């Protein structure tokens, strides 16, 4: 099974740009439109993780629990190392920000790592453990949620394929039911309002169902290819390519309509449509006429992990008068350009100077 899907890399780059517009939104109706569509991005990342979680080069997807555990453990170790690096850099930035502002080390530590914040972090992958006033977005919840999901897959590897279809339906059903409660009958689970973003946006209601959706999709593609020649399997999928494009467009329309009716939500039913459409389209796309997929492959993770720090630094420089003030229209564009320069163009030029191919 080939993991090097250029279409997926391209959409990872697109999804990262949409994530930036969540944290640095455009104003007005256009901002509402972009913001609603952008909610597909993180579910898409989870689904792609699941799509290739059990897929390796040169061998079939493992079916036995031991094979599943072995492969997911390898992914988990890499994820631990990545999370440690990303978290440490954000923690260092937070420490510098508060100490330079006159906060003591004890005050900083207790404000972030007190028992209440520990409970929020353990239950919901959020809280001041992973964000504070220095950078005000808890985007790192994605990494910790993925760790939870991988660990649970390792534990329940024996029943993974018996349960995953039912779990996808159950957990997405609970997610959307919870979002309806946010609108019509707010409740307070764990004495926390259900309107609080992380009560529904966490490892259980977003991470788990979308990773399992990716695993299910990977199994479907492998089964399809196993029952026919590669050409025959692809032809079956290509036949419905217009439908996949329509599904993505419909998902965008549904997402915007849902945001207008129910207000801003973490995930829309339209988000699910977009994710499913992209997964199918990634299997039948033609040759790409752009090399932007290389930036997606090389740089999308860094754009996602560090764009929040770029936003924080820009805000600090602007507040202190070091750089000019910018408008809400300018902010997302500035952040996108800086991210593409730092994580796309500069590595590309570095590789060119070293005589290496940028991939």
C-alpha positions in Angstrom: 0.0 0.0 0.0 1.5 3.3 -1.1 1.6 6.0 1.6 3.0 8.6 -0.7 -0.3 10.2 -1.8 0.5 13.6 -3.3 -3.2 14.6 -3.3 -3.3 14.0 0.5 -0.2 16.1 1.0 -1.7 18.9 -1.0 -4.9 18.8 1.1 -2.9 18.7 4.3 -1.4 22.0 3.2 -4.8 23.4 2.4 -6.2 22.2 5.7 -3.3 23.9 7.6 -4.1 27.2 5.9 -7.8 26.7 7.0 -6.6 26.0 10.6 -4.8 29.4 10.5 -8.1 31.1 9.6 -9.7 29.5 12.7 -7.1 31.2 15.0 -6.7 34.4 12.9 -10.2 34.7 11.3 -11.3 36.9 8.5 -14.0 39.4 9.5 -17.6 39.6 8.3 -19.6 37.2 6.2 -16.6 36.0 4.3 -14.9 35.1 7.6 -18.0 33.2 8.7 -17.9 31.2 5.4 -14.2 30.4 5.6 -14.5 29.6 9.4 -17.3 27.1 8.8 -15.5 25.3 6.0 -12.3 25.3 8.0 -13.8 22.9 10.6 -13.1 20.0 8.3 -9.4 20.5 8.8 -8.6 18.8 12.2 -11.1 15.9 11.6 -9.3 15.5 8.3 -5.9 15.2 10.0 -7.3 12.5 12.3 -8.8 10.6 9.4 -5.5 10.7 7.5 -3.7 9.4 10.6 -6.2 6.5 10.7 -6.0 6.0 6.9 -2.3 5.2 7.1 -2.1 4.0 10.7 -2.0 0.3 9.8 -0.6 0.8 6.3 3.1 0.1 5.6 5.3 -0.1 2.6 5.7 -3.5 1.1 3.3 -5.5 3.3 -0.4 -5.9 3.9 -2.4 -4.2 6.7 -2.1 -6.3 9.8 -5.2 -8.2 10.8 -4.1 -10.0 14.0 -4.0 -8.1 17.3 -0.2 -8.6 17.7 0.5 -7.1 14.3 -1.9 -4.1 15.0 -0.2 -3.5 18.3 3.3 -3.7 16.9 2.5 -1.2 14.1 0.6 1.3 16.3 3.3 1.1 19.0 5.9 2.3 16.4 3.6 5.2 15.4 3.0 6.0 19.1 6.7 6.3 19.8 7.2 8.7 16.9 4.2 10.6 18.1 5.6 10.8 21.7 8.9 12.3 20.4 7.1 14.8 18.2 4.7 15.9 21.0 7.7 16.3 23.4 9.5 18.6 21.0 6.4 20.7 20.1 5.2 20.9 23.7 8.7 21.9 25.0 9.0 24.8 22.6 5.6 26.1 23.5 6.3 25.7 27.2 9.6 27.6 26.8 7.8 30.4 25.0 5.2 30.6 27.8 7.9 30.7 30.5 9.8 33.5 28.7 6.6 35.5 28.2 5.5 35.4 31.8 8.9 35.7 33.5 9.7 38.7 31.2 6.4 40.2 32.3 7.3 40.0 36.0 5.5 36.8 36.9 7.5 34.5 39.3 8.4 31.0 38.4 6.2 29.7 41.2 3.2 31.7 40.0 3.7 30.6 36.4 4.0 27.0 37.4 1.0 26.9 39.7 -1.2 28.8 37.3 -0.6 26.2 34.6 -0.2 22.9 36.5 -2.7 23.0 39.3 -5.2 20.2 40.0 -8.1 21.7 38.2 -6.1 22.2 35.0 -4.8 18.7 35.4 -8.4 17.4 35.4 -9.2 19.4 32.3 -6.1 18.1 30.5 -6.7 14.5 31.4 -10.4 14.5 30.5 -10.4 16.8 27.5 -6.8 17.3 26.3 -7.2 21.0 27.0 -6.7 23.5 29.7 -3.7 25.7 30.7 -1.4 22.6 30.6 -1.3 23.3 26.8 -2.2 27.0 26.4 -2.2 30.2 28.4 -2.1 34.0 27.9 1.1 33.8 26.0 -0.5 31.9 23.1 -4.2 31.7 23.6 -5.1 28.6 21.5 -5.0 25.0 22.6 -4.2 23.6 19.2 -1.8 21.0 20.7 -4.9 19.1 21.9 -4.7 17.3 18.6 -1.4 15.6 19.5 -2.5 14.5 23.0 -5.9 13.3 21.6 -4.0 11.2 19.0 -1.9 9.7 21.8 -5.1 8.7 23.6 -6.5 7.1 20.5 -3.4 5.2 19.7 -3.2 3.8 23.2 -6.8 2.7 23.1 -6.3 1.0 19.7 -3.4 -0.9 21.2 -5.5 -2.0 24.2 -8.5 -3.0 22.1 -6.7 -4.3 19.0 -8.5 -7.6 19.3 -11.9 -6.0 18.8 -10.8 -3.1 16.6 -12.5 -4.3 13.4 -15.5 -5.7 15.3 -16.3 -2.4 16.9 -15.0 0.4 14.7 -18.1 0.8 12.5 -20.4 1.0 15.5 -18.1 3.3 17.4 -17.9 5.7 14.5 -21.7 6.0 14.3 -22.1 6.1 18.1 -19.4 8.7 18.8 -20.3 11.0 15.9 -24.0 10.7 17.0 -23.0 11.7 20.5 -21.0 14.6 19.1 -23.8 16.1 17.1 -26.4 15.4 19.8 -24.1 17.3 22.2 -23.9 20.2 19.7 -27.7 20.3 19.6 -27.8 20.4 23.4 -25.5 23.4 23.2 -28.1 25.2 21.2 -31.4 24.0 22.8 -30.7 22.6 26.2 -27.3 23.4 27.7 -26.2 21.0 30.4 -23.2 21.0 32.8 -21.3 17.6 32.7 -18.5 17.5 35.3 -19.9 20.9 36.4 -18.6 22.4 33.1 -21.0 24.0 30.6 -21.4 21.9 27.5 -20.9 25.1 25.6 -17.3 25.1 26.7 -15.4 24.1 23.5 -13.4 21.2 24.9 -16.3 19.3 26.3 -17.2 18.0 22.8 -13.9 18.7 21.0 -11.6 16.1 22.5 -10.1 12.6 22.0 -13.4 10.9 22.5 -15.9 12.7 20.3 -13.5 14.0 17.6 -10.2 12.1 17.7 -11.5 8.6 18.1 -14.4 8.5 15.4 -12.3 10.2 12.7 -9.2 8.1 13.3 -11.5 5.0 13.1 -13.1 6.4 10.0 -9.6 6.6 8.4 -8.9 3.0 9.5 -12.2 1.8 8.0 -11.5 3.7 4.8 -8.1 2.1 4.5 -9.6 -1.4 5.0 -12.2 -0.6 2.3 -9.6 0.4 -0.2 -7.5 -2.7 0.6 -10.5 -5.0 0.3 -11.4 -3.3 -3.0 -7.9 -3.8 -4.4 -7.7 -7.3 -3.1 -10.9 -8.3 -5.0 -9.9 -7.0 -8.4 -6.9 -5.9 -10.4 -5.4 -2.6 -9.4 -6.8 -1.1 -12.6 -10.2 -2.6 -12.1 -10.4 -1.4 -8.5 -9.3 2.2 -9.5 -11.9 2.2 -12.3 -14.7 1.3 -9.8 -13.6 4.4 -7.8 -13.0 6.7 -10.8 -16.6 6.0 -11.9 -17.8 8.0 -8.9 -15.3 10.8 -9.0 -17.9 13.5 -9.9 -19.8 12.4 -6.8 -16.8 12.9 -4.6 -16.4 16.4 -5.9 -20.1 17.1 -5.3 -19.8 15.7 -1.8 -17.0 18.1 -1.0 -18.9 21.1 -2.4 -22.1 20.0 -0.6 -20.1 19.6 2.6 -18.9 23.2 2.3 -22.5 24.5 1.7 -23.8 22.4 4.6 -21.1 23.6 6.9 -21.9 27.3 6.2 -25.6 26.7 6.5 -25.2 24.9 9.8 -23.1 27.7 11.1 -25.8 30.2 10.1 -28.5 28.2 11.8 -26.8 26.8 14.9 -23.9 29.2 15.3 -20.2 28.3 15.4 -19.5 24.6 16.2 -16.3 22.6 16.4 -17.5 20.1 13.8 -20.4 20.2 11.3 -22.1 17.3 9.5 -20.8 19.1 6.4 -17.2 18.6 7.9 -17.8 14.9 7.7 -18.9 15.1 4.1 -15.8 17.1 3.2 -13.5 14.6 4.9 -15.1 11.5 3.3 -15.1 13.3 -0.1 -11.4 14.1 0.1 -10.5 10.6 1.2 -12.2 9.1 -1.8 -11.0 11.7 -4.2 -7.4 11.1 -3.0 -7.6 7.6 -4.5 -8.7 8.7 -8.0 -7.0 12.0 -8.6 -5.1 12.6 -11.8 -1.6 14.0 -12.1 -1.1 17.1 -10.1 0.0 20.2 -12.0 1.5 21.8 -9.0 4.4 21.1 -6.7 2.7 22.5 -3.7 2.2 18.9 -2.5 5.9 19.0 -1.6 5.2 21.8 0.9 2.3 19.8 2.3 4.5 16.7 2.7 7.5 18.6 4.2 5.9 21.4 6.1 2.2 21.0 6.9 2.9 19.6 10.4 5.2 22.5 11.3 2.7 25.0 10.0 0.0 23.4 12.2 2.2 23.1 15.3 3.8 26.6 15.2 1.4 29.0 13.5 0.0 29.8 16.9 3.4 31.0 18.1 3.7 33.1 15.0 0.4 34.7 15.9 1.5 35.3 19.4 4.8 36.9 18.4 3.1 39.2 15.9 0.6 40.3 18.5 3.4 41.1 21.0 5.4 43.0 18.4 2.3 44.9 17.3 1.2 45.7 20.9 4.7 47.0 21.7 4.8 49.2 18.6 7.7 47.3 17.0 5.7 46.6 13.9 2.6 48.5 12.6 -0.9 47.6 13.6 -2.7 45.3 11.2 -6.4 44.8 10.4 -8.4 41.6 10.8 -8.3 41.3 7.0 -4.5 41.5 7.0 -3.7 39.2 10.0 -4.6 35.8 8.5 -2.8 36.7 5.2 0.3 37.8 7.1 0.4 34.6 9.2 -0.2 32.4 6.1 2.6 34.1 4.2 5.1 33.9 7.1 4.3 30.2 7.7 4.8 29.4 4.0 8.1 31.3 4.0 9.4 29.8 7.2 8.3 26.2 6.7 8.1 26.0 2.9 10.2 28.5 0.9 13.2 28.6 3.3 13.6 24.8 3.5 13.2 24.6 -0.3 16.0 27.2 -0.9 18.2 25.4 1.7 17.8 22.1 -0.1 18.5 23.8 -3.4 21.7 25.3 -2.0 22.7 21.9 -0.7 22.0 20.3 -4.0 19.1 18.1 -2.6 15.6 17.7 -3.9 12.9 19.3 -1.7 10.5 16.4 -0.8 
